[in-house]
Amino acid sequence: MDYEIEFHPVGDASKAGDAITVRYQTAWGYEVMVIDGGTDDAGENLVAHIERHYGADTVIAHVVNTHPDTDHACGLRAVLKRFAVQNLWLHGVWHHAAEMLPYFADKRWTPQGLSAAIRKQYSVVEELIDLAQAQGTTIHEPFQGEQIGPFTVLSPARWSYLRLVPQFRKTPDVDAEALKAESMWLGTKYQVGMLKALWERAVDWIGESWHSELLREDPITAAENETSVVLYGLFGDFSALLTADAGINALTWAANYADGQGIDLSTVSLIQVPHHGSRSNVAPSILDRLLGPIQPEGSPNRRTGIVSVPKDNASHPRKMVMNAFRRRGTPVCKTQGVYFRKYSSGMPDRPTEVSAVPFGFFYQVENYD
């Protein structure tokens, strides 16, 4: 099966993002897929890339917005304005407002009022939907079990998504007790506004060795990130796990579903490091489950990792996270805002390709605050 999965550089300084294009062989030819579009600039670059390498008259089979953060959604507007798109996959944050009513603190909300209040906060998602409807694109919600080309959606499930939306930063006040009663309170709604400040804070360093992993269990990430669409793709004997900004909850739900479907995620060929290499999204236990246990030092590599990080950002990816992946047989390469990365078989080379050199092991890592 011919395929190419291409990771495009996105962002600078503290402005990160994801932008991925996929082309794959089918029984009737080749299909193109776009997964996230990064920032507005990244979206324009995506359009130019598709025109140059896939053709100006390309019809895109699937566009996927993994979650509503602007560093993943904004660039998709340029793609929908320029190309015919057959299917748009995204979660309309205000959809299913009637079912979400019990999880908001103000019990006076009506479904219509709640839907309007949430929709007002997510103008980029609304614009993507409007652009799709204007050209007759079919709109789907990418919930667990859906098939998108060669990819299977592993997370989120519809049930968990409806309980995460009230915990978003931009949605109305949440009824935490109602969610605690269902074991779905993440405790993140008011704790995630300092990401930029944390990225810019001076770093204190601490020593780490192959046999002394300092990465902590039970990190907290934003509810928006836990709604990230986690995708498992199979291309003949090559497999890929794309994680967007998923945290340990989303990764656990994805692993649980994969187990039920007989998918062994520890055998994947390529894995995307979640959320630009943040420590808020992974922990030793979930990495053991996804990648397998720590290997003896000097063991052969088991797969490749890829992390999307912005140009001119010295604090991401976290070196502690890169070490954790490498211990489990997964050396990680970066985009770092300048490098174009492609994983392919049977497809032409790109003149913009740069040989991928993975991170080595770091003996000094960022200390926790």
C-alpha positions as CSV (number, residue, x, y, z in Angstrom):
1,M,0.0,0.0,0.0
2,D,1.5,3.3,-1.1
3,Y,1.2,6.1,1.5
4,E,2.7,9.3,2.8
5,I,2.1,10.9,6.2
6,E,3.6,14.4,6.3
7,F,4.1,16.6,9.3
8,H,4.3,20.3,8.5
9,P,6.1,23.0,10.6
10,V,3.7,25.2,12.6
11,G,4.2,28.2,14.8
12,D,7.0,30.1,16.6
13,A,7.9,31.0,20.2
14,S,5.0,29.9,22.4
15,K,2.6,29.5,19.5
16,A,2.5,25.8,18.6
17,G,0.1,23.7,16.5
18,D,-0.3,20.6,14.3
19,A,-0.7,20.3,10.6
20,I,-0.6,16.9,8.9
21,T,-1.3,15.7,5.4
22,V,-1.9,12.1,4.4
23,R,-2.1,10.6,0.9
24,Y,-2.8,6.9,0.5
25,Q,-3.6,4.3,-2.1
26,T,-7.0,2.9,-2.5
27,A,-8.6,0.4,-5.0
28,W,-9.6,3.3,-7.2
29,G,-6.6,5.6,-7.0
30,Y,-5.3,7.9,-4.3
31,E,-7.0,9.9,-1.6
32,V,-5.8,12.9,0.3
33,M,-6.6,13.7,3.9
34,V,-5.7,16.7,6.1
35,I,-5.5,16.4,9.9
36,D,-5.5,19.8,11.6
37,G,-4.3,22.9,9.9
38,G,-2.3,24.8,12.5
39,T,-2.3,28.6,12.5
40,D,-3.5,30.8,9.6
41,D,0.0,30.9,8.2
42,A,0.3,27.1,8.4
43,G,-3.0,26.8,6.6
44,E,-1.7,28.9,3.7
45,N,1.4,26.7,3.6
46,L,-0.8,23.6,3.5
47,V,-2.7,24.9,0.5
48,A,0.5,25.6,-1.3
49,H,1.9,22.2,-0.5
50,I,-1.2,20.4,-1.7
51,E,-1.3,22.5,-4.9
52,R,2.4,21.8,-5.6
53,H,2.6,18.1,-4.8
54,Y,-1.0,16.7,-5.1
55,G,-2.3,19.0,-7.8
56,A,-4.3,22.2,-8.0
57,D,-7.6,20.3,-8.7
58,T,-7.2,18.0,-5.7
59,V,-10.4,16.8,-4.1
60,I,-9.7,16.2,-0.4
61,A,-11.5,13.1,0.9
62,H,-11.3,13.9,4.6
63,V,-10.5,16.9,6.7
64,V,-10.2,16.3,10.4
65,N,-10.1,18.9,13.2
66,T,-9.0,17.0,16.2
67,H,-10.2,19.6,18.8
68,P,-11.2,23.3,18.8
69,D,-8.0,24.9,19.9
70,T,-7.1,27.6,17.4
71,D,-3.6,26.3,16.8
72,H,-5.2,23.2,15.3
73,A,-8.3,24.6,13.7
74,C,-7.5,28.0,12.2
75,G,-5.5,26.8,9.2
76,L,-8.2,24.5,8.0
77,R,-10.2,27.5,6.9
78,A,-7.8,28.1,4.1
79,V,-8.0,24.5,3.1
80,L,-11.9,24.5,2.9
81,K,-11.8,27.8,1.0
82,R,-9.4,26.5,-1.6
83,F,-10.3,22.8,-2.2
84,A,-13.3,20.7,-2.7
85,V,-13.7,18.6,0.5
86,Q,-15.9,15.5,0.6
87,N,-16.0,15.0,4.4
88,L,-15.3,17.2,7.4
89,W,-14.8,15.6,10.7
90,L,-15.1,17.8,13.8
91,H,-16.9,18.2,17.1
92,G,-19.3,21.1,17.1
93,V,-18.8,22.1,20.7
94,W,-22.3,23.4,21.1
95,H,-23.9,20.3,19.7
96,H,-26.0,18.1,22.0
97,A,-26.5,21.0,24.4
98,A,-29.7,19.4,25.7
99,E,-27.7,16.4,26.9
100,M,-25.1,18.6,28.5
101,L,-27.5,20.7,30.6
102,P,-27.0,18.7,33.8
103,Y,-23.3,19.4,33.9
104,F,-23.5,23.2,34.0
105,A,-23.9,25.0,37.3
106,D,-26.7,27.4,36.2
107,K,-29.8,25.2,36.0
108,R,-31.8,27.9,34.2
109,W,-30.1,27.2,30.9
110,T,-32.3,26.1,28.0
111,P,-30.8,23.9,25.3
112,Q,-31.2,26.8,22.8
113,G,-29.6,29.4,25.2
114,L,-26.7,27.1,26.1
115,S,-26.1,26.2,22.5
116,A,-26.0,29.9,21.5
117,A,-23.7,30.8,24.4
118,I,-21.1,28.1,23.6
119,R,-21.3,28.6,19.8
120,K,-20.4,32.3,20.3
121,Q,-17.1,31.3,21.9
122,Y,-16.0,29.0,19.1
123,S,-16.1,31.2,16.0
124,V,-13.4,29.2,14.1
125,V,-15.4,25.9,14.5
126,E,-18.5,27.7,13.4
127,E,-16.7,29.1,10.3
128,L,-15.4,25.6,9.4
129,I,-18.9,24.2,9.5
130,D,-20.3,27.1,7.5
131,L,-17.6,26.7,4.8
132,A,-18.3,23.0,4.6
133,Q,-22.0,23.5,4.3
134,A,-21.6,26.1,1.6
135,Q,-19.8,23.6,-0.7
136,G,-21.9,20.6,0.2
137,T,-19.3,18.8,2.3
138,T,-20.7,16.0,4.5
139,I,-20.1,16.8,8.2
140,H,-19.4,14.0,10.7
141,E,-18.6,13.9,14.4
142,P,-15.4,11.8,14.9
143,F,-16.4,9.7,17.9
144,Q,-14.8,6.4,19.0
145,G,-15.2,3.6,16.4
146,E,-15.6,5.8,13.3
147,Q,-13.5,4.9,10.3
148,I,-11.9,7.9,8.5
149,G,-10.1,6.5,5.4
150,P,-7.3,4.2,6.7
151,F,-7.8,5.6,10.3
152,T,-9.9,4.4,13.2
153,V,-11.0,6.9,15.8
154,L,-9.9,5.5,19.2
155,S,-11.1,8.4,21.3
156,P,-13.1,10.3,22.4
157,A,-16.3,8.3,23.0
158,R,-19.5,10.4,22.7
159,W,-20.3,9.8,26.4
160,S,-17.0,11.2,27.7
161,Y,-17.1,14.1,25.2
162,L,-20.4,15.4,26.5
163,R,-19.0,15.5,30.0
164,L,-15.8,17.2,29.0
165,V,-17.3,20.2,27.1
166,P,-18.6,21.8,30.4
167,Q,-15.0,21.7,31.6
168,F,-13.7,23.7,28.7
169,R,-12.2,27.1,29.4
170,K,-14.7,29.0,27.3
171,T,-17.9,27.3,28.2
172,P,-20.2,28.5,31.1
173,D,-19.6,27.6,34.7
174,V,-19.5,23.8,35.3
175,D,-21.4,21.8,37.9
176,A,-18.3,20.0,39.3
177,E,-20.3,17.9,41.8
178,A,-22.4,16.4,39.0
179,L,-19.3,15.4,37.1
180,K,-17.6,14.1,40.3
181,A,-20.6,11.8,40.8
182,E,-19.8,10.3,37.4
183,S,-16.0,10.2,37.9
184,M,-15.6,12.7,35.1
185,W,-14.3,15.8,36.9
186,L,-10.8,16.6,35.6
187,G,-10.3,19.6,37.8
188,T,-8.8,21.6,35.0
189,K,-11.2,24.4,34.1
190,Y,-9.5,27.1,36.1
191,Q,-6.0,25.7,36.2
192,V,-4.9,25.9,32.5
193,G,-4.6,29.6,31.8
194,M,-0.9,29.9,32.6
195,L,0.5,27.7,29.8
196,K,2.3,30.6,28.0
197,A,3.8,31.8,31.3
198,L,5.0,28.3,32.1
199,W,6.6,28.0,28.7
200,E,8.5,31.3,29.2
201,R,9.6,30.7,32.8
202,A,13.2,30.2,33.6
203,V,14.2,26.5,33.7
204,D,15.8,24.8,36.7
205,W,17.7,21.7,35.6
206,I,18.1,18.3,37.3
207,G,20.1,15.2,36.4
208,E,18.4,12.1,35.0
209,S,19.8,8.7,33.9
210,W,18.5,5.8,31.9
211,H,17.6,4.0,35.1
212,S,16.1,7.0,37.0
213,E,13.0,8.2,35.3
214,L,11.7,11.4,36.9
215,L,8.5,11.8,34.8
216,R,5.5,11.9,37.2
217,E,2.3,10.1,37.2
218,D,-1.2,11.8,37.1
219,P,-0.5,15.0,35.3
220,I,-3.4,17.4,34.6
221,T,-4.2,18.7,31.2
222,A,-7.1,20.8,29.8
223,A,-10.4,19.2,29.1
224,E,-10.2,20.5,25.5
225,N,-7.1,18.4,25.0
226,E,-8.7,15.3,26.4
227,T,-11.3,15.6,23.6
228,S,-8.6,15.3,21.0
229,V,-9.3,12.8,18.2
230,V,-6.9,10.0,18.6
231,L,-6.4,8.1,15.4
232,Y,-4.9,4.7,14.6
233,G,-3.9,4.3,10.9
234,L,-3.0,1.1,9.2
235,F,-1.1,1.2,5.8
236,G,-0.2,-2.4,5.0
237,D,2.5,-3.3,7.4
238,F,3.0,0.3,8.6
239,S,0.8,1.7,11.4
240,A,0.6,5.1,13.0
241,L,-0.9,6.5,16.2
242,L,-1.7,10.2,16.0
243,T,-2.5,11.8,19.3
244,A,-2.9,15.6,18.8
245,D,-3.0,17.1,22.3
246,A,-4.5,14.1,24.1
247,G,-3.7,13.7,27.8
248,I,-3.6,10.6,29.9
249,N,-7.4,10.3,30.1
250,A,-7.8,10.3,26.3
251,L,-4.8,8.0,25.8
252,T,-6.2,5.6,28.3
253,W,-9.6,5.6,26.6
254,A,-7.9,5.1,23.3
255,A,-5.8,2.2,24.6
256,N,-8.9,0.6,26.2
257,Y,-10.8,0.7,23.0
258,A,-7.9,-0.6,21.0
259,D,-7.6,-3.5,23.3
260,G,-11.3,-4.3,22.7
261,Q,-10.7,-4.2,19.0
262,G,-7.6,-6.4,19.1
263,I,-5.3,-3.6,18.2
264,D,-1.9,-3.8,19.8
265,L,-0.7,-0.2,20.1
266,S,2.7,-1.3,21.4
267,T,3.5,-2.5,17.9
268,V,2.8,0.8,16.0
269,S,5.5,2.0,13.6
270,L,5.1,5.7,14.2
271,I,3.7,7.6,17.2
272,Q,3.0,11.3,17.5
273,V,4.1,12.7,20.9
274,P,1.1,14.4,22.4
275,H,0.8,18.2,22.9
276,H,4.2,19.2,21.6
277,G,6.1,17.1,24.1
278,S,4.4,18.5,27.2
279,R,4.7,16.8,30.6
280,S,1.1,17.5,31.2
281,N,0.0,14.8,28.8
282,V,2.0,11.6,29.5
283,A,3.1,9.6,32.4
284,P,5.2,6.4,32.8
285,S,2.3,4.1,33.2
286,I,0.4,5.2,30.0
287,L,3.7,5.1,28.1
288,D,4.4,1.6,29.3
289,R,1.0,0.7,27.9
290,L,1.3,2.4,24.6
291,L,5.0,1.7,23.9
292,G,5.9,-1.2,26.1
293,P,8.1,-1.2,29.1
294,I,11.5,0.5,29.5
295,Q,14.1,-1.4,27.5
296,P,17.7,-2.1,28.6
297,E,20.0,0.7,27.6
298,G,21.4,0.1,24.1
299,S,18.4,-2.0,22.9
300,P,17.3,-1.7,19.3
301,N,14.7,0.9,18.5
302,R,11.1,-0.4,18.2
303,R,9.5,2.5,16.3
304,T,9.8,6.2,15.5
305,G,8.3,9.2,17.3
306,I,7.5,12.6,15.9
307,V,6.8,15.8,17.8
308,S,5.5,19.1,16.5
309,V,7.0,22.1,18.3
310,P,7.2,25.7,17.3
311,K,10.3,27.5,16.0
312,D,12.3,29.5,18.5
313,N,10.9,27.6,21.5
314,A,13.6,26.3,23.8
315,S,11.4,24.7,26.5
316,H,9.5,22.2,24.3
317,P,9.6,19.4,23.8
318,R,10.4,18.6,27.4
319,K,13.6,16.7,27.6
320,M,12.2,14.5,30.3
321,V,9.5,13.4,27.9
322,M,11.9,12.7,25.1
323,N,13.9,10.5,27.5
324,A,10.8,8.6,28.5
325,F,10.0,7.8,24.8
326,R,13.6,6.8,24.1
327,R,13.8,4.4,27.1
328,R,10.9,2.6,25.5
329,G,12.5,2.1,22.1
330,T,11.1,5.3,20.5
331,P,13.6,7.9,19.5
332,V,11.7,11.2,18.6
333,C,12.3,13.6,15.7
334,K,11.0,17.1,15.7
335,T,9.5,19.7,13.3
336,Q,10.6,22.6,15.4
337,G,8.8,25.1,13.1
338,V,11.3,24.6,10.3
339,Y,11.6,20.9,9.4
340,F,9.2,19.1,7.1
341,R,8.9,15.4,8.1
342,K,7.5,12.6,5.8
343,Y,6.9,8.9,6.5
344,S,6.1,7.1,3.3
345,S,6.3,4.1,1.1
346,G,6.0,4.1,-2.7
347,M,5.7,7.9,-3.0
348,P,8.1,10.4,-4.6
349,D,10.7,12.3,-2.6
350,R,10.1,15.9,-1.7
351,P,12.8,18.5,-2.4
352,T,12.0,20.1,1.0
353,E,12.7,16.9,2.9
354,V,15.4,17.0,5.6
355,S,16.9,13.9,7.0
356,A,15.3,13.2,10.4
357,V,17.8,13.0,13.2
358,P,16.2,12.0,16.5
359,F,16.9,13.4,19.9
360,G,19.7,11.7,21.9
361,F,19.4,10.9,25.6
362,F,19.4,14.0,27.9
363,Y,21.3,13.7,31.1
364,Q,20.0,17.1,32.3
365,V,16.2,17.6,32.2
366,E,13.8,20.4,33.2
367,N,13.0,20.2,36.9
368,Y,9.4,20.4,38.1
369,D,8.3,23.8,39.5
